[in-house]
Amino acid sequence: MAMNNETTSSNLTGHFLIAMPSLNGSAFGHTITYICEHNEQGAMGIVLNHPLQLNLDDIFAHLEIDDVSATRPDAVLAGGPVQTERGFVLHEHHQDKTWQGTQSLANNIYLTTSQDILDDMAHDRGPEHSLVALGYAGWGAGQLEAELAENAWLTTPADNDIIFRTPIEKRASAAAAKLGIDLSLISPQAGHA
């Protein structure tokens, strides 16, 4: 019996992937990932709970943004192992502002990859709720479906409160709780019925 609440052929855009214990020891051990895009070519997501030893103030300084008016100690996340030098801002809609590299995802969640949003964030003109990640998680065609078939992930529709208003260290357990699952009680040894 599969532990996923979605069929493996579903489009998981706008869903969470919650790592099962079988992924412990890998780059995805203990992670929760928001899936930004999933189609027949593969999938792309942002890991939501692996903070780096960087914060937004460090990013503003690195980008030499002048006259920063907002102190932003928010942790910058390790969004995944692909293109770790590239920044991604996951955010909710900002009614008065749009940015160059913004893509609408699902449920009022947007992904922006252009530096103009960071400049606005440094000057208190950015989105009210956001997170910044370096890198992303990527899967080739059929790869995520194969991992789902092996019960490597739990899936559930994403929740903006978990992404933007839940402490980083509680995001995976909060998402699993939506499914009625306590991650601390799941054994690393997978069984097959």
Secondary structure by P-SEA (a helix, b strand, c coil): ccccccccccccccbbbbbccccccccccbbbbbbcccccccbbbbbccccccccaaaaaaaaccccccccccccccccccccccbbbbbbcccccccccccccccccbbbbccaaaaaaaaacccccccccccbbbbbccaaaaaaaaacccccccccccccccccccaaaaaaaaaacccccccccccccc
